[in-house]
Amino acid sequence: MTNTKFSHEVIARLFVAVEEDDLIEENTTLPQIINLQCTQETIKQNYALCLQFWEDGFSRKDLVQLIIKQLKNGELSKKEQKQYKYIRARYKHLRFAQQLYRKKHQAGFLFSKMTVFLGRFQDGFRNKQQNIISFYGKILRRYHLNIPVWMLVHYSLRHSQLDTAEGFILYCREQMRTLQRLIANPQLTGKDFHDVRKIISQQVSYYDTLRSIEPDNQDATQISRFLAAINGLMGNKHDEMVAADMENLKPYDTPTVLDNTIRSRLELLLARYPL
């Protein structure tokens, strides 16, 4: 793995890109053809930046304190909720990097579980579900954020075996074919919807990272903004589905017609993507 250390300017560009990765802009579009070509150096640089973004963004102590405060006092301040949101965003971005760039295209087991549980904990305090807050908060505090596990996870992140550029391109094409199969159905289950969103989120993370390293890459910026709009629309729908499920109004996995605004953008993405 590369020992590259990126400047504060590059990290700041990535922070802005990640902050905007669900921003819904009405007039975003795509290049006529999405160029998938990249180099091995691109893969190494992208992973190194995502890892630095995670490592330098917060401390283990910061996260533990936020979780303990939520467990004890029942509510984080708006500033603390934003701090938590940014920490989780760094986890998600690095998990996507592992799925995209590692040879096996999977995030490490412990890191992946931690990212999921941080999300469940956040859903809990957003929707004021005390049982969910208590359950996931205790798991995170006792197991995933204790020092030995933290050190093991950190070691594995720094010693990931990365795929070749050819393997990465093949993986992206396979993901897009999966997306094509999923949206061929008139209705999507909650799992189908989640799988579509995961593919889009991975792709937006790739272009967010690429445009942060290459700020003059106009195609990367354009694709990033287009995918972010889809991500935002799907994120809003996901929040509605989670809230309805938590309030026992509608199970998350109920088959539902995909909104036309989302479907039309996904179809344009597939039309421009060299499958």
C-alpha positions in Angstrom: 0.0 0.0 0.0 1.2 3.5 -0.8 2.6 5.7 2.0 1.2 8.9 0.3 0.1 11.6 2.7 -2.2 14.1 1.1 -2.3 17.8 1.8 -5.0 19.6 3.9 -6.3 21.0 0.6 -7.0 17.6 -0.8 -8.6 16.4 2.5 -10.7 19.5 2.5 -11.9 18.9 -1.0 -12.9 15.3 -0.1 -14.7 16.6 3.0 -16.8 18.9 0.8 -17.5 16.2 -1.7 -18.6 13.7 0.9 -20.8 16.4 2.5 -22.4 17.0 -0.9 -22.7 13.3 -1.9 -26.5 13.4 -1.3 -27.1 16.9 -2.6 -30.0 16.9 -5.1 -29.3 19.2 -8.0 -32.1 19.4 -10.6 -29.9 20.1 -13.7 -27.1 17.7 -13.3 -26.2 15.5 -16.3 -23.6 13.1 -17.5 -20.8 13.0 -20.1 -22.0 11.3 -23.3 -19.9 8.3 -22.5 -18.5 7.5 -19.0 -14.8 6.7 -19.4 -13.9 3.8 -17.0 -10.1 3.8 -17.8 -7.9 4.2 -14.7 -4.4 3.1 -13.6 -3.1 1.0 -10.8 -1.7 4.3 -9.3 -5.3 5.7 -9.2 -6.5 2.7 -7.2 -3.6 3.1 -4.7 -4.0 6.8 -4.4 -7.8 6.6 -3.9 -7.6 4.0 -1.2 -4.8 5.9 0.6 -6.8 9.1 0.6 -9.9 7.4 1.9 -7.8 5.8 4.7 -6.2 9.1 5.6 -9.7 10.8 5.6 -10.8 8.2 8.2 -7.6 8.2 10.3 -7.2 12.0 10.6 -10.9 12.9 11.0 -11.5 11.9 14.6 -10.2 9.9 17.5 -11.6 6.8 19.1 -12.1 8.7 22.3 -14.3 11.3 20.4 -16.6 8.6 19.2 -16.8 6.7 22.5 -17.7 10.0 24.4 -20.5 10.7 22.0 -22.0 7.2 22.4 -21.7 7.3 26.2 -23.3 10.7 26.3 -26.2 9.5 24.2 -26.6 6.4 26.3 -26.5 8.3 29.6 -28.3 11.6 28.9 -30.6 10.5 26.1 -29.7 13.3 23.7 -26.8 14.8 21.9 -26.7 18.5 21.1 -27.1 19.6 17.4 -23.3 20.2 17.3 -22.6 16.7 18.7 -25.1 15.1 16.3 -23.3 16.8 13.4 -19.9 15.6 14.8 -21.3 12.0 14.9 -22.7 12.4 11.4 -19.3 13.4 10.1 -17.6 10.5 11.9 -20.0 8.0 10.4 -19.6 9.6 7.0 -15.8 8.8 7.2 -16.6 5.2 8.1 -19.0 4.8 5.2 -16.6 6.4 2.8 -13.8 4.0 3.8 -16.1 1.0 3.7 -17.0 1.9 0.1 -13.3 2.2 -0.6 -12.7 -1.3 0.7 -15.5 -2.7 -1.4 -14.3 -0.9 -4.5 -10.5 -1.3 -4.3 -9.7 -4.4 -2.3 -9.0 -7.6 -4.2 -12.0 -9.4 -2.7 -14.2 -6.3 -3.0 -15.5 -6.7 0.5 -15.0 -4.6 3.6 -13.3 -6.2 6.6 -15.9 -8.0 8.8 -15.3 -6.0 12.0 -15.1 -2.6 10.2 -18.2 -3.4 8.2 -20.2 -4.4 11.3 -19.0 -1.2 13.1 -20.2 1.0 10.2 -23.6 -0.7 10.2 -24.0 -0.5 13.9 -23.1 3.2 13.9 -25.9 3.7 11.3 -28.4 1.8 13.4 -27.4 3.8 16.5 -27.9 7.0 14.5 -31.3 5.9 13.2 -32.2 5.2 16.8 -31.5 8.6 18.2 -32.9 10.4 15.1 -36.2 8.5 15.6 -36.1 8.6 19.4 -36.2 4.8 19.7 -34.6 4.2 23.1 -34.4 0.4 22.8 -32.4 0.7 19.6 -30.1 3.4 21.1 -29.5 1.2 24.1 -28.9 -2.0 22.1 -26.5 -0.7 19.5 -24.8 1.8 21.8 -23.8 -1.0 24.2 -22.6 -3.3 21.4 -20.4 -0.5 20.0 -19.0 0.5 23.4 -18.3 -2.9 24.8 -17.0 -4.7 21.7 -16.3 -2.7 18.6 -14.7 0.3 20.3 -12.6 -1.4 22.9 -8.9 -0.8 22.3 -7.8 -4.3 21.2 -10.5 -4.5 18.5 -9.8 -0.9 17.5 -6.1 -1.7 17.0 -6.9 -4.9 15.0 -9.3 -3.1 12.7 -6.8 -0.3 12.2 -4.0 -2.8 11.3 -6.2 -4.6 8.8 -7.2 -1.3 7.1 -3.5 -0.4 6.6 -2.7 -3.9 5.2 -5.4 -4.3 2.7 -4.5 -6.1 -0.6 -5.8 -3.9 -3.4 -7.1 -5.1 -6.8 -5.6 -4.3 -10.2 -7.1 -1.5 -12.3 -8.5 -4.2 -14.6 -10.1 -6.0 -11.7 -11.6 -2.7 -10.4 -13.1 -1.9 -13.8 -14.6 -5.4 -14.1 -16.1 -5.1 -10.6 -17.7 -1.7 -11.5 -19.2 -3.2 -14.7 -20.6 -6.2 -12.7 -22.2 -3.8 -10.3 -23.8 -1.9 -13.1 -25.2 -5.1 -14.6 -26.7 -5.9 -11.2 -28.2 -2.5 -11.1 -29.7 -3.1 -14.6 -31.3 -6.4 -13.4 -32.7 -4.8 -10.2 -34.5 -1.9 -11.9 -35.9 -4.1 -14.6 -38.5 -5.0 -12.0 -41.5 -2.7 -11.8 -41.4 -2.9 -8.0 -38.5 -3.2 -5.6 -38.4 -4.8 -2.2 -36.6 -3.0 0.6 -33.6 -5.2 0.0 -33.6 -4.5 -3.7 -33.9 -0.8 -3.0 -31.0 -1.0 -0.5 -28.9 -2.9 -3.0 -29.5 -0.2 -5.7 -28.6 2.5 -3.2 -25.4 0.7 -2.2 -24.2 0.5 -5.8 -24.9 4.2 -6.3 -23.2 5.2 -3.0 -20.1 3.2 -3.9 -19.9 4.9 -7.3 -20.4 8.4 -6.0 -17.7 7.7 -3.4 -15.3 6.7 -6.2 -15.9 9.9 -8.2 -15.8 12.0 -5.0 -12.4 10.7 -4.2 -11.1 11.0 -7.8 -12.2 14.6 -8.2 -10.6 15.5 -4.8 -7.2 14.2 -6.0 -7.8 15.5 -9.6 -9.7 18.8 -9.2 -9.3 19.6 -12.9 -11.1 16.3 -13.9 -14.4 17.8 -15.1 -15.9 14.4 -16.0 -15.3 13.1 -12.5 -16.9 16.2 -11.0 -19.9 15.9 -13.4 -20.5 12.2 -12.7 -20.0 12.8 -9.0 -22.7 15.5 -8.9 -25.1 13.4 -11.0 -24.7 10.3 -8.8 -25.1 12.5 -5.7 -28.5 13.6 -6.8 -29.6 10.0 -7.1 -28.0 9.2 -3.8 -29.9 12.1 -2.2 -33.3 11.1 -3.7 -32.8 7.5 -2.5 -31.6 8.6 0.9 -34.8 10.6 1.4 -36.8 7.6 0.4 -34.8 5.3 2.7 -35.4 7.6 5.7 -39.2 7.5 5.0 -39.0 3.7 4.8 -37.0 3.3 8.0 -39.4 5.7 9.9 -42.5 3.8 8.6 -41.0 0.5 9.6 -40.0 1.7 13.1 -43.5 3.1 13.7 -45.0 -0.2 12.5 -46.8 1.5 9.7 -45.2 -0.4 6.8 -42.5 -3.1 6.8 -39.3 -2.0 5.2 -39.2 -4.9 2.8 -42.7 -4.2 1.3 -42.4 -4.2 -2.5 -42.8 -0.6 -3.8 -42.8 1.1 -7.2 -39.6 3.0 -7.7 -40.1 6.8 -8.0 -39.9 8.0 -11.6 -37.4 10.7 -10.7 -35.0 8.1 -9.4 -35.7 5.5 -12.2 -35.2 8.0 -15.0 -31.8 9.0 -13.6 -30.7 5.4 -13.1 -31.8 4.6 -16.7 -29.7 7.5 -18.1 -26.7 6.3 -16.0 -27.0 2.8 -17.5 -27.4 4.2 -21.0 -24.1 6.2 -20.7 -22.2 3.5 -18.9 -20.0 1.2 -21.2 -21.4 -2.2 -20.1 
